């Protein structure tokens, strides 16, 4: 009888534990993180654009809109920060982008967002879209950084219709080339919708959706070109076509979440990886600057969170200066991860709820080789900018803007506010000190000009990663 009683007690304890685990799993949100590529501030109608984006607009009006979300000025650094939750300078991936032949990538030994989610029960952790965090070695592959499956492209760009770059096709499922054909944005959207329909209602899932759109080349579908006939500039119209298709993708993903009954319990995040590229038809008006610069147009991006079950709804607007690394910290906090060691980001929920007015340290935007470096330290009220003199021989040109009142960065007040400028300059120096010493991190990116392949390099067949 005693033994039977012990067994019954053990069974009750096990049942309670399983029930508690199921309850925790049910309370954890599904997470869908949509990252647009090169979307300009004035590329969405919610910001006054002539490009119609009803689905992105709805996400902003129904969720929480972040009016001062800052990313890094180029693709790779922002993606490194999102996947790791760390400032990308720590990873040797802050000064440029990874080009086709570069032996650089996300280093080993970091605790990534999907790895942290795996430890608390997120069994499905998918990446669908553009990786751009290394592909020469398998160690850089998404499957070696906590993702359970990968469908998409390694490089920074390719042909939207053929997926070819460098004379080889860059489209993969896990480690192998994928034979799937179609338009890149449609392939990405279809895969995301399929995963949602297969996983909804089971254990919580995480899907990272780094879109290739609206990066150049400007290759819209015919129907998206036709939908923007009201735009006179051909370049702007072609870019707008990419935006139209991106907006459609957001709508289809939301529809899948709604039809499977998990929209209310899914943390859906939308943002861009950097500002728009003016040379290819984007618009960042009324902000100054373009992709690749730390001025507002290059680093301040559209962003919104939607999660009704977690209190992120109702059209609230957050005007505090926040960072892309805060997105990672917020995802983890929302999922119930309490271990924050190694994170540079901060949980944004206290700011959303009005408990705090701003993050605890300045937001940093940073890009460029030492000879062409640009850096900015940003608070709710101030923005301090340093731009290297040509060649890097002379001291950098510095400026201070009261960014809360001067988002166009037109009036330099450094001469009147030297104490504030000095404090923010010190924050930039502390940021630079985080960079690994040259030669200490094999995966670090060598600063150089953007390009798909160094001269003379040839792409591997199907961009296949060699086994190591």
C-alpha positions in Angstrom: 0.0 0.0 0.0 2.8 2.3 0.9 4.5 1.6 -2.5 1.2 2.2 -4.3 0.8 5.5 -2.4 4.2 6.6 -3.4 3.4 5.7 -7.0 0.2 7.6 -6.8 1.9 10.6 -5.3 4.6 10.5 -8.0 1.9 10.3 -10.7 0.1 13.3 -9.2 3.4 15.3 -9.1 4.2 14.4 -12.7 0.6 15.3 -13.8 0.9 18.6 -12.0 4.3 19.3 -13.5 3.0 18.5 -17.0 0.0 20.6 -16.5 2.1 23.5 -15.3 4.4 23.0 -18.3 1.4 23.1 -20.6 0.1 26.2 -18.9 3.4 27.9 -19.3 3.6 26.9 -22.9 0.1 28.2 -23.5 1.0 31.5 -22.0 4.1 32.0 -24.0 3.4 33.8 -27.2 4.1 32.6 -30.7 6.7 35.0 -32.2 6.8 36.2 -35.8 9.5 38.8 -36.5 9.2 40.4 -39.9 12.3 42.3 -41.0 11.9 44.5 -44.2 15.0 45.2 -46.2 15.9 48.9 -47.0 12.3 50.1 -46.3 12.4 53.9 -46.2 10.7 56.0 -43.6 8.4 57.6 -46.2 7.8 54.3 -48.1 4.6 53.5 -46.1 1.3 55.4 -46.2 1.2 55.5 -42.4 4.1 58.0 -42.6 2.4 60.0 -45.4 3.8 58.1 -48.4 2.1 58.0 -51.8 2.7 54.3 -51.7 -0.3 52.5 -50.4 0.5 50.0 -47.6 -2.9 49.2 -45.9 -1.6 46.1 -44.1 1.5 47.7 -42.6 -0.6 50.7 -41.7 -3.2 48.4 -39.9 -0.4 46.8 -37.9 0.7 50.2 -36.7 -2.8 51.5 -35.9 -3.9 48.3 -34.2 -0.6 47.6 -32.3 2.1 49.7 -30.8 4.0 52.0 -33.2 7.6 52.9 -32.4 8.3 56.3 -33.9 12.0 56.3 -33.0 13.2 52.7 -33.5 16.9 52.8 -34.6 18.7 50.0 -36.5 22.2 50.0 -37.8 22.6 51.7 -41.2 23.3 48.5 -43.1 21.9 45.0 -43.4 24.5 42.7 -41.7 25.0 44.7 -38.5 21.3 45.0 -37.8 20.7 41.3 -38.4 23.6 40.4 -36.2 22.2 42.5 -33.4 18.7 41.0 -33.8 19.8 37.4 -33.8 22.3 37.8 -30.9 20.7 40.6 -28.8 24.2 42.1 -28.7 25.7 45.2 -30.1 27.1 44.0 -33.5 30.5 45.6 -32.8 31.1 42.8 -30.2 30.8 40.3 -33.0 33.1 42.0 -35.4 30.1 42.6 -37.7 29.4 46.3 -37.3 31.5 48.1 -39.9 30.2 46.8 -43.2 28.2 44.0 -44.8 29.2 40.4 -45.7 29.8 40.2 -49.4 29.7 37.0 -51.5 33.3 35.8 -51.0 33.8 37.0 -47.5 35.0 34.5 -44.8 33.0 36.3 -42.1 29.9 35.4 -40.2 28.1 35.1 -36.9 30.8 33.7 -34.5 30.6 30.6 -32.4 30.0 30.8 -28.7 27.2 33.4 -28.6 23.8 32.6 -27.1 21.5 33.5 -29.9 17.8 34.4 -29.7 16.6 31.0 -31.1 19.0 29.1 -28.7 17.6 30.9 -25.7 14.0 30.2 -26.9 14.9 26.5 -27.4 15.7 26.2 -23.7 12.2 27.2 -22.6 10.2 25.0 -25.0 10.1 26.6 -28.4 10.5 23.5 -30.5 10.0 25.2 -33.9 12.4 28.0 -34.6 12.4 28.9 -38.3 14.2 31.4 -40.5 12.6 32.2 -43.8 14.3 34.7 -46.0 17.6 36.5 -46.2 20.3 35.4 -43.7 23.3 37.6 -44.6 25.3 36.5 -41.6 27.9 34.3 -43.3 27.9 31.4 -45.6 31.5 30.4 -46.4 31.6 28.0 -43.4 28.9 25.7 -42.0 29.7 27.3 -38.6 28.0 30.4 -39.9 24.8 28.7 -41.0 21.5 29.4 -39.3 21.2 25.7 -38.3 24.3 26.1 -36.2 22.9 29.1 -34.4 19.7 27.7 -32.9 17.3 27.6 -35.8 15.6 24.3 -36.6 15.0 25.0 -40.3 16.1 27.5 -42.9 14.5 28.4 -46.2 15.9 31.3 -48.2 19.1 33.0 -49.3 22.6 33.5 -47.9 23.7 36.6 -49.7 22.7 40.3 -49.5 21.0 40.4 -52.8 19.9 38.3 -55.9 17.5 38.4 -58.8 13.9 38.4 -57.5 12.7 36.1 -60.3 15.7 33.7 -60.7 17.4 34.0 -57.3 20.8 34.2 -59.2 23.7 36.2 -57.9 27.3 35.9 -59.1 26.1 33.5 -61.9 24.9 31.0 -59.3 21.5 30.4 -57.7 21.2 31.4 -54.1 18.1 29.6 -52.8 18.3 26.9 -50.1 16.4 24.7 -47.7 18.5 23.9 -44.7 22.0 23.1 -46.1 20.9 22.1 -49.6 20.1 24.1 -52.7 16.3 24.3 -53.2 14.8 23.6 -56.6 11.7 25.8 -55.8 11.2 28.5 -58.4 9.1 31.7 -58.2 9.3 35.3 -57.1 11.4 35.7 -53.9 8.8 37.5 -51.8 6.1 35.0 -52.8 8.4 32.0 -51.9 9.1 33.5 -48.5 5.5 34.4 -47.8 4.2 31.0 -48.9 6.7 29.2 -46.6 5.8 31.3 -43.6 2.1 30.7 -44.1 2.7 27.0 -44.4 4.6 26.9 -41.1 2.0 28.9 -39.3 -0.8 26.5 -40.5 1.3 23.5 -39.4 2.3 24.8 -36.0 -0.6 26.9 -34.8 -2.3 25.5 -31.7 0.6 23.3 -30.8 3.6 24.4 -28.7 4.7 28.0 -29.2 6.7 28.7 -32.3 9.2 31.3 -33.5 9.5 32.4 -37.1 12.1 35.0 -38.2 11.1 36.5 -41.5 14.0 38.6 -42.9 12.5 39.6 -46.2 14.7 40.5 -49.2 12.2 43.1 -50.3 12.5 46.1 -50.8 16.2 45.8 -51.5 17.4 46.5 -55.0 17.4 45.4 -57.8 14.1 47.1 -58.5 12.2 44.2 -60.0 8.5 44.4 -59.1 5.9 42.0 -60.3 3.8 43.4 -63.2 0.7 43.7 -61.0 2.7 45.7 -58.4 4.1 48.0 -61.1 0.6 48.6 -62.4 -0.7 49.3 -58.9 1.6 52.3 -58.7 0.8 54.0 -61.9 0.1 57.2 -60.0 3.9 57.6 -59.4 5.7 59.5 -62.2 9.3 58.6 -61.5 10.0 55.1 -63.0 12.6 54.4 -60.4 10.3 55.4 -57.5 7.4 53.5 -59.1 9.5 50.3 -59.4 10.6 50.6 -55.8 7.0 51.2 -54.8 6.1 48.0 -56.5 8.4 46.1 -54.2 6.8 47.9 -51.2 3.3 46.9 -52.5 4.3 43.3 -52.6 5.9 43.5 -49.1 2.7 44.9 -47.7 0.7 42.1 -49.3 3.1 39.6 -47.6 2.4 41.2 -44.2 -1.3 40.9 -44.9 -1.1 37.3 -45.8 0.9 36.4 -42.7 -1.6 38.2 -40.5 -4.4 36.4 -42.3 -2.8 33.0 -41.6 -2.5 33.9 -37.9 -6.1 35.0 -37.7 -7.5 32.0 -39.6 -5.6 29.6 -37.3 -6.9 31.3 -34.2 -3.5 32.4 -32.9 -3.4 36.1 -33.8 -4.2 37.3 -30.3 -1.5 35.2 -28.7 1.2 35.9 -31.2 3.8 38.6 -30.8 4.0 40.0 -34.3 6.8 42.4 -35.0 7.5 44.4 -38.1 10.5 46.7 -38.7 13.2 47.5 -41.3 16.9 46.6 -41.1 17.9 50.2 -42.0 16.7 53.3 -43.8 15.8 53.5 -47.5 18.4 53.7 -50.3 17.6 57.0 -52.0 19.7 56.0 -55.1 17.2 53.2 -55.8 13.9 55.1 -55.3 13.3 54.9 -51.6 12.1 58.0 -49.7 13.1 58.9 -46.1 11.3 62.3 -46.1 11.3 64.4 -43.9 14.4 62.8 -42.4 18.0 63.5 -43.5 20.2 60.9 -45.1 20.1 57.5 -46.7 21.0 53.9 -46.1 24.6 53.6 -45.0 24.6 56.8 -42.9 23.9 57.4 -39.2 21.7 60.4 -40.0 18.0 59.7 -39.3 17.1 58.6 -42.8 19.7 55.9 -42.7 19.1 54.5 -39.2 15.5 55.4 -38.0 13.1 52.8 -39.3 9.4 52.0 -39.3 8.4 49.6 -36.5 5.4 48.1 -34.8 4.5 45.4 -32.3 1.2 43.6 -32.2 0.3 41.2 -29.3 -3.2 41.8 -27.8 -2.8 39.0 -25.2 0.4 40.8 -24.0 -1.1 44.3 -23.9 0.5 45.5 -27.1 -2.5 46.8 -29.1 -4.7 49.8 -29.3 -2.7 52.1 -31.5 -0.3 53.4 -28.9 2.7 55.4 -30.1 6.1 55.2 -28.4 8.3 58.2 -29.0 11.3 57.1 -26.9 14.5 56.4 -28.7 14.9 52.6 -28.8 17.2 50.1 -30.6 17.0 46.9 -32.6 18.8 45.1 -29.9 15.9 46.0 -27.6 13.6 44.0 -29.9 15.5 40.9 -29.0 15.5 41.6 -25.3 11.7 42.3 -25.5 11.0 39.0 -27.3 12.9 37.0 -24.7 11.2 38.8 -21.8 7.8 38.3 -23.4 8.5 34.6 -23.8 9.5 34.3 -20.1 13.3 34.1 -20.4 14.7 35.5 -17.2 18.4 35.0 -18.0 19.7 38.2 -19.6 23.4 37.6 -19.4 25.1 38.7 -22.6 22.3 40.9 -23.8 22.9 44.6 -24.7 19.2 45.2 -25.4 16.5 46.3 -22.9 13.0 45.0 -22.4 10.8 47.7 -24.0 7.6 46.7 -22.2 8.1 49.2 -19.3 8.5 52.0 -21.9 5.4 50.8 -23.8 3.4 50.7 -20.5 4.6 54.2 -19.5 6.6 53.0 -16.4 9.8 54.3 -17.9 10.4 57.2 -20.3 13.6 56.0 -21.9 16.1 53.2 -22.1 19.0 53.2 -19.6 21.8 54.0 -22.0 22.0 55.9 -25.3 21.1 54.1 -28.5 24.1 53.7 -30.8 24.2 53.8 -34.6 27.6 52.9 -36.1 29.0 52.0 -39.5 32.1 52.3 -41.7 35.8 51.4 -41.7 38.0 53.5 -39.4 38.9 55.8 -42.2 35.2 56.4 -43.2 33.5 55.8 -39.8 30.2 57.3 -38.9 28.8 57.0 -35.4 25.9 58.4 -33.4 24.8 58.3 -29.8 21.1 59.0 -29.3 18.8 59.7 -26.4 15.2 60.9 -26.3 16.3 64.5 -26.5 19.7 64.5 -28.1 21.7 63.1 -30.9 25.5 63.4 -31.2 27.1 62.5 -34.5 30.7 61.9 -35.6 31.6 61.6 -39.2 35.2 60.8 -40.2 37.0 63.3 -42.3 37.9 61.9 -45.7 40.8 59.4 -45.3 40.4 59.5 -41.5 43.6 61.6 -41.0 41.9 64.6 -39.4 39.6 64.5 -36.3 36.0 63.5 -37.2 33.4 66.2 -37.8 31.1 66.3 -34.8 27.6 67.7 -34.4 24.9 67.8 -31.8 21.2 68.0 -32.5 18.2 68.4 -30.2 16.6 65.5 -32.1 13.3 65.7 -30.2 12.6 69.0 -31.8 14.9 68.8 -34.9 14.3 65.3 -36.5 15.7 66.7 -39.8 19.1 67.4 -38.1 19.3 70.9 -39.5 20.6 72.9 -36.5 23.9 71.9 -34.9 23.9 73.1 -31.2 27.2 71.6 -30.2 28.8 74.9 -29.4 26.0 75.7 -26.9 25.8 72.2 -25.3 29.3 71.0 -25.0 28.8 69.1 -21.8 26.0 67.0 -23.3 28.2 66.5 -26.4 31.1 65.3 -24.3 28.9 62.8 -22.4 27.6 61.3 -25.6 31.0 61.3 -27.2 32.2 59.2 -24.2 29.4 56.7 -24.9 30.7 56.3 -28.5 34.2 55.7 -27.2 32.9 53.1 -24.8 31.1 51.5 -27.8 34.3 51.4 -29.9 36.1 49.7 -27.0 33.8 46.7 -27.4 35.3 45.8 -30.8 37.5 42.6 -30.8 41.2 43.3 -31.4 42.2 42.6 -35.1 43.0 38.9 -35.6 41.4 37.7 -32.4 38.1 36.7 -34.1 38.3 34.7 -37.3 34.7 35.4 -38.2 35.1 39.2 -38.0 34.3 41.2 -41.1 37.2 43.0 -42.8 36.0 46.6 -43.4 35.8 47.3 -47.1 33.5 48.7 -49.7 30.2 46.9 -50.3 30.2 44.4 -53.1 28.9 40.9 -53.8 32.3 39.4 -54.6 35.9 40.7 -54.3 37.4 41.1 -57.8 38.4 37.7 -59.3 36.3 35.6 -56.9 33.9 33.1 -58.4 30.7 32.0 -56.6 30.6 28.3 -55.5 28.2 26.1 -57.4 24.6 26.9 -56.2 26.2 28.8 -53.3 26.6 25.5 -51.6 28.5 25.6 -48.2 31.4 23.1 -48.1 31.3 20.5 -45.4 33.9 21.0 -42.7 
